[in-house]
């Protein structure tokens, strides 16, 4: 099974870094300086921020469908992050280092299945879930905090 992992586009997040902390709070966001690696996983670059790097923690609607599974949650974005574009079947290190929850959705954004896996086993989990012809796409979440990480489609 050939798959493609997709990062979030960064353009919409760039203005957040020009906001002061009070304005960020009005948007439900907070500024942090990364103090550990791993620990601040950027959903645009699909890399962990390095210690001392500025990141914004903000709410993000990752499943905006007209579905009972409509969902949002917190994500980190690094200052100046460029959108990652992994090759087909490439798994970024950011995912390899963590326990993950992988959720399969159909074309109506209804969940078909979900599995918890270690990042080192992600390809196998993706393959199993995408073997179901009803699966239109997958969402990967960090299992412990439950935060959205990225989307996976058939390539």
CORBEL-V677589 format. One line per field, one symbol per residue. psi: psi as a letter, one per 30 degrees, with the letter a starting at -180 (. if undefined). A space follows every 10 residues. Layout:
psi->???
//
This chain:
psi->kklkkklkkf effefeffkl eeeeefgglk klkkgljlfi jkfefhlkkl kfkklkklkk jfjglilfgk lllklkkkkg kkkkiklkgk jkeeefflkl kkkkkafghk kelkkklkef geeeeeeeef fjffjellkk lkeefgkkel lklk.
//
